Amino acid sequence: MSDNQQPKKSSKAVVAVVAIVVIIIIAAGVYYALSRTTTKTTTSSTGGAQKVTITVWGSGSAGGESLAFNESLAAFEKAYPNITVVDSPAINVASTQFPTAAHAHQAPDVYRDTSDNGGALYAAGLLLNLTPYLNSSYINQFTKGTIEDWTLNGALYGIPVNTNGIALYYNKALMPNGVPPSNVYQMIQDAENVTAMGPGYVGLAYGIGNDYGYRFAAWFPAFGGQIFNSNRYPVLNSSQDIAAMWFVWNWTVKYHVDVTGLTFTDEQNLFETGKSAFMFDGPWDQSVYEKALGANLGVEAIPYNNATGLWPEPLWGSVGYVISSPQASGATPSQIWASLKFVEFMTNFNSQLLLFKLAGDLPSLVSVGTYIQNHTFNDTLISGWIQQEQHTQQFPNYPQMAFYWTPFHVGATNLETNSSKVTVPEVMNQIESLIIQDLQQNGLLPSPSMPSISLSIIPTTLLTVFSTLISLSSFSSLVAPEVKN
């Protein structure tokens, strides 16, 4: 649509405006009533002597995280003998099973999830707003960054148990003099040297087609790009983002340090068997690599991009615990109380320290971070993670981010399997178009003909009511009227 064209007015838009006004008026009345009865407390002020059972989904990645969860769970059940926890460890973070179960009023009481996916679930009205239950002295125990990861429009919707992202694992035995690269082109040179060692060696193994853009996101800032602009509109067809994709794709087609068709398991196997120099991964898999490589394992920040003067910045988010809204889980007050106790226990000092010892997870509690700095536990890799934390981007937790993953996977797979027919710019346009299409279908891409409402000015409790009303009313069909060019 050209600048001088105006979208045709739609009667749906008028209906939408009226609907918004009506809903806000109704929600305001509910908020007023709630505000006269709701007081902020800590969970310690709530009793729960009777026996109660809560359901929990997700106990952590296989290996150290799972071991730490089970040990902390046993300690929790000993401390709270009247609370029975039914855990479903096979359900991973960002699972589609949660919203499906929530809309059927069968969600678990507690869910272990990522901060970004939790934000989308909260915006949909599926999670409990924890702000009324927790006072500032409790919240201030956590690092500011991790609490911000779990805050949306002023509401705290989850409690972080760690903070994490990816860094660059490297095999010291395959590095010149055992020293890792200081910039990205040295990284490529080191990878070329490993590939030249013979058949079966892949210096910089990275399955771009199998990736959903989590690890790739680090490269956008290295070329001055981003996924969404400040208005939460996708901008993956920018020249900067296209340059980032060209750079990574050249690992395969120009430098020949990567091959097509790799899965994440293939990448891990190559790295663990000494056939690949590098691995982009997080601390959750560190124990696996330590077992395979021993003293030859190193960690450093993804190297500086000497071509642009910018650093790669991995998405730096958090895993934590959320509590389902009563509408999603059918929880009783005693189950909510027990869920809060469980979340507090699983994120406390001992539980987070155990996570660090067994899985290398970086803590979200200030006190645990201080303790680790003063007690290194002979961990020679912690300095690399501290270095990486200096070059990160906050993990977006707004709902639009949930629609980045699958389009990226589709576009990257298209590039990998059809590179003789499609170009990098065409693929980046494809990814952006798919995101826009999904946002439109879910009512998350505002129409130019619609007035915008800043949710940040709406009180937290009112926002919760507002989100619930939206989720119950097929509201997306109203706020996204069809506009023809």
N, C-alpha and C positions, 0 to 999 in steps of 0.2 A: 504494500500500500504506500503510495507516495505521500509526501508531507502535506500536500494540499488536499488530499482526499479525506473525507470524513466517514467513519463507519455509519452504516444505516442504523437508525434508532430501532430498538427492538422492544416490543411490548413486554418481553420477558425481563428486560432490564428494569422496567418500571416495577414489575411485580417483585423483582429481587430487592429493590430498594425498600419497598414497603415491607417485605418479609424481614429484612435486616432490622428495620426500625421496630417492628412488632416484637421480634425476638429479643432485641436489646432491652426494650421496655419490660418484657416479662422477666428476663434474666436479672434486670436491675431490681425488680421487686423481690425475687428470690434471694439475691445477694443481700439486700437490706435486712431481710428476715434472718438470714444466716449470720450476718455480721453482728446481730444483737445477741446471738447465743454461742458463737464459736470463740474460743480462747486458745491462744497458742500455749502448748504445754510440751514437756518432754515425755517420752514414753514411760519413764519411771513413775509418773503420777497416775498411771492406769493400772488397775489390778487385773489379775488373771489366775485365780487359784484353781479353777476347774480345769479338767483335762480338755485339751483341744488339739485337733489335728490340722496341720497346714500342708499344702502341696507346694513343691519347689521344682522349677524346671531349670536344669543346667548346672553342672558342677565344675565345669572347666575343661580345658583341653586335656587330651590324654597325656600322661606323664606327670610332671611336677604339680601342675594346677589341680589335677584330679586328686592327687595324694594329699595336697594341702587342704582341699575342700573336705575330704573325708575325715581327716584328723580334726579339723575345726568343728565339723558337724558332731563328731563324737563328744567333743568337749562341751558343745552347746547342749546336747541332750542330757549330759551329766549335770550341767548347771540348771537346766529347766526340765526336770523329769515329767512335768505335766504337759509338756508340748511334744507331740509326735510329728516328725517331719517325714513326709513321703516324697522322696526325690526321684526325678526322672532325668538321669544324667545324659541320656542320648540326645536330648533336644538342645540344639546349638543356639548361639546368639543369632539375632535377626531372623529367626525362623518364621515362616508364613503360618505355622501352626498356631502361634499365639493369637494374632488377630482373628483367625477363624474360630478358635475356641472362645475368645472374648465376646465375639458377636453372638455366640450361642450361649453366653453366660456360664461358660465352663472353663474360664481361664484359670491358671494356677494362682495361688495366693501370692507367690513370689517368683520372679523371673530374673535370671542372670542375663544381662543384655549389654550391648554397647551403648554409649551415651548418645550417639546419633540416632540409632534406631529407636531408642527409648523416647527421644524427643518427638518422633513421628507418632509413636503410640500415645504419648500424652496429648498431643495436639488433636488426636482422634477421640479423646475422652475415655481411653481404655485404662489409664493409670491413675493411681491415687496421688493427689497433690500432698506432698509431705510437709509443706511449709507450716500448716497449723499444728503439727505434732512435734516439731523440733525447734528448740530455742537457738539463739545466735551463738551461745557459748559452745554448744555441740557442733554446729555447722562450721565454726571458725577453727576447729581442730584440723580441718582438711585444707590442702593447698588451694589458693584462690582459683588457679586454673582448672583444677578438677571439679570444683563446685560450679564454676561457670559452664563446664561441659554438661552438667546435669541441671541446668537452669534454663527455662524457656518462658519468655514473657513474665518474668518475675517469680515464677513458680519452680520450686525444687521438686523434681519428679523422680529422683533416684539418688542413691548413695554410692559413691565410687569406692571400689576396693583396690584399684590400682590406677596407674597412668601409663600409657604405652603407645608405641608406634613402631615403625620399622627402622632398622639401621643396616649397615653393611657388614655382614659376617665375611671373614676372609680366612683362607688357609695359609698360614705363615710359611709352610713348606713350599708353597708355589709362588711366593713373593720374592723379588730380588732382595737378598740379605734379610728376608723375613719381615721387611718393612712394607706397610700398606700404602696404596697410592694417595697422593695429596691433592690430586685434581682428577676430573672425569676423564681427560684424555690419557693421563697416565694409567687410569683404571682400564681403559680400553687396550692400551699397549700391554699391560700385564696379562689381560685376557687373551690377546693375540698370541703371546708367548706360550700360554698353556694350551691353546687350541693346536698350536704347531707341534705339540708333544706327540701327536699321533692319533689314529682312529679311536673314536670313543671319547675324546677329550673335547669339552665345550667350555671355553674359558669364561663366558658370562651367560650362563643358562638362565633364561627368563621366558616363560611361556606366555607371551603377550595375548594370544588368542584365548587362552584358558583363564586369563586374569579378568577380574571384574572392576579393575581400575583403582583398587585400594592402594596397592604398591605403586602403581603408575602415577598416582596423584602427586607424588613427591617431585616429579619432573616439571610440572606446570610452573611453579615459582622459579625454577632454575632458568626459565626462559622468559620470565616476566608475566606469565599467564595465571589463570585461575579457572575454577569450574563454574562458579556462579558469580555474577557481579553483586554490587551492594543491594540491588533490588531483588536478589534471588532469581535472576534470569540467567539461563545457561549461556555461556560464551565460549564454547569449545571450538567454534570455527574461527576464533581470533588467530591472527598471524603468530602470536606467541604460543598458543596451544598447538597449533599445527607444527611449529618448529620443535616442540617437545616430542610430538609423535614421530617426526622425521628422525630425531636423534636416536630414540630407542629402536625404531624400525631399522635404522642403519646398522645396529649391532648384528642383524641377520644378513642384510643385503649388501652392505658395504664392507664391514670389518670381518664378517663371517665368524664371530665369536659366539653366536647364538644360532639355533636351528628352529624351524617351525615344528609345530605339533607337540611341544612339550607340555606335560601336565605339571602341577605343583609337586606331585610325588616324584616325577622324573627329575625335577630340579634338585629336590632334596637328596635323591639317591646319587646323583652326579657329585654333589658337594660332599656328601658323607664318605664317598669312596675315593675322594681325591682326584676326580676327573673334571672338576670345575673349581675355579679360583674363588668365586664369590657366591653369596646367597643373600637376597633381600628378604629379611624376615624379622619377626619381633621376639621379645624375650620369652614368650610363651613356649617356643621350641628350642630354647637355648640348651636345656639339659640333654636333648637328643643329639645336638651337634657336639656338645662336650664329650658325650659318650663315644662318638665316632672319631673325633679328631684329637681329643685330649689337649695337650699343651700347644698344639698347632692352631687351635681356634683363636681367632681374634675378632674384635668388634670395633668399628669406628663409625663416625658420622659419614653418611654418603658424601663423597668428595665434592669439593668446590668446583663449580662450572667456570673454568678459566676462560671460556669463550665469551661469556656474558657478564662475568663479574658477580654472579648470583649463586646462592646456595640452593641445592635441592632441599625441599622442606616436606618431610613426610607428614601425613595427617596424624596429629598427636591427640588421641582421645583417651577414653577410659572405659573400662568394664566395671559394672557395678550391679546393684540390685534394685529392682523396682517392685512396687506392690500394686497389684491390680485394683482397679476401682471396684467397689461392691457390685456395680451393675455388670461388670465383666466377669467377676468370679463368684458372685453370690455370697461373699464373705460376711460372717457375723462380726459384731464388734470385738468379740473375744479372739477371733481369727486375725483381725486386723492388728490387735494388740500383740498377739504372738508373732505375727509377721514382722512387725516393727522390732521386736526383741531379737528375732532371728537376724534381720538385716544389720542391726547394731552390732551383734556379736560377730558376724562373719566379716565385718569391716573394721573391727577393733585392732588395737596394737598387736596383740599376739597373733591374730589371724593374718594380718598383713606382713608381719615379720616372717611368719612361716611360709607365706607365698613367695617372699623374696628368697628365702633359703632353699626352698625346694624347686621353684620354677623360675626364679630370676625376675619376677614381676616387680616393677618399680612401684613404690607405695604412694598412696594419696594422702595419708596422714602426715602432717608436718613432723610429728614426734618420731615416726618410724624412719623418715628420711634422715633426720638428724642422727638417729641411732646408727643407721647404716654407714653414714659418713665417718662416724667415730669408731666403727667396728666393721672393717672391710671383709671379714671372714675369709681372707686370702683370695678374694674374688678379683682376679686380674682383669675382668671384662667390664666392671662397673664404670671405669673411667670413660670407656667408649660410649656408654649410654648417656653419661652426663654430658659428654661432648655433643651427642646427637640432640639432646634436649635443647641445646642452644640454637638449633636450626630446625624449627618445626612450624607447622601451621595448625591452628585450632581446628579440631574436627567439627564441621558444621552439624548442628543438631536440629536444624529446622526441617520441616517435612519434605521440602523439595529435594533434599539430598538423597532421600530414599529412591529417587527415580533416576539416579546417575548410574548405578551399578549395572543393571541389565543392558541398557543401551550401549554402554562402553564395551561390555562383553560381546554384544552382537557386532558392533563396528570393528573391534579389534580382530575378531574371528574372521570377518569379511576380508580384512586386509591380509591376514595371514594365509587364507585359503584362496583368495582371488586377486593376488597382487598384480597379476598380469592384466587385469581388467579394470581395477579401481586404483585411484591415487590416494595418497595420504589426505589431501584437502577434501576429497570426496567422502572419505571415511569419517573425518571429523565433522563434516556437515551432516552426515548420516546420524552420528551419535547425538549431535545437538537436536536434530529434527525429531528423533525418537524421544528424547527427554521432553521436548516441548509438547509432543503429542500426548505423552503420558500425563504431563502436568495439566493439560487442558481437560483430559478425560476425567481427572480426579479433582477438578475445580481448584487447582493450585496455581494456575497461570491467569492473573487478573486480566479481564478484557479491557481494552482501551476505553470502552464506553461506560465502564463501571466506576463509581467513586471508590477510593481506597479508604480503608479504616485501619488505623494503627492500633493493633492489639496491645501494644506496650502501655497505652494509657488506660486500659481497662483493668480494674483491680483483679488480683489473682483469683479470688474465690469466684468472682463474676465470670472470669475467663473460663474457669472449669465448667461452670454451668452452661456458658455459651457454647463451649466445645461439645458438651454432651448433647445439647439441643441440636447442634449441627449434625452430629453423627446419627441422630434418631430421625432426621427429617429429609433424607435425600437432598440435602441443601445444595449439593454441587450442581444440580440441574438448574438452579435458580441463579447462582452467582456467575455462571459461565454461559451467557446467552450466545447463540450463534451470531457471528458478525461476518457478513460477506463483503469481500473486497469490491 
